[in-house]
Amino acid sequence: MSLEQDRYALAASALTRLGPELVRYAYAILLNRADAQDAVQEALLSYMKRAPLFADAQQEKAWLLRVTANKCKSMLRSGWFKTRAPINEELPASEESREVIWALAKLPAKYRNAVHLHYYEGYSIEEIARMMGAKQATVGTWLKRGRELMRMELGGE
């Protein structure tokens, strides 16, 4: 097997194992399914090009989440993204979970990322701090403020 085939196999394996989680995370940032899929595709291309070595699957997942977040941020900064008219898409979820998703979407990016990684992906505050390059106390504050803003948006508990 050639080096290129090895890199393709690594990326394909990562997509199979982590694809839905990466798309969900990108969607939480971009609020559009097609854009989220594009960002994940870009992250996997970076994975193929670099073929980094990881100590374990958790480290690989954290790296891919971080690269996906960076790709999303690049998309958000692009002139094309700022001037386009987004497609209003219906979320495949119950009415209650749609409200939670929209409340999450309204949070500032740092709160939204921290809340998503903690509650949807199951990362600890320490792991999120490492991924986002922030202090643990800062991530704890982001989670607290994000929960408060979501509580106000959802009107109660």
C-alpha positions, 0 to 999 in steps of 0.5 A: 500500500502506498503512502497516499492509500494509507492516508486515505484509509486513515481519513476514511476510518476517521470519517466512519467513526467520527463523521456524525459527531464532527458534522454535529459540532460544525453544525452547532457553529455554522447553523447550516447542514451543507456548510457543516459537511463542507467544514468536516470535509476540509478537516478530513482533507487536512487530516489526509495531508498531514497524517498526524500520529496520535497516542489514542483515539481520544487525542485523534478526536480532539484534534479533528474537533479542533481542526473542524472548529478552525475550518468553521471559523475560517468559513465564518470570516470569509466575505462570501459567507458574510454576504450570502443568504442562508437557506432556512432548513427544518431540523429533524428533531422534536419541537422541544429539542429544536428549541434547545438547538436554536437557543444554543445557536443564539449563544456567542461562539465561545459559549456555544462551543463549550456547551456543545463539547461538554453536553453533546460530546461529553468532554470534561472541562479540562479536555475542553480547555486543552482543545480551545486553548483556554484555562479551565476556570475560563471554560467553567465560566463559559459553561455557566454563562452559556447555561444562564443565557439558554435558560433565559432564552428557553424561559425557565428551568 
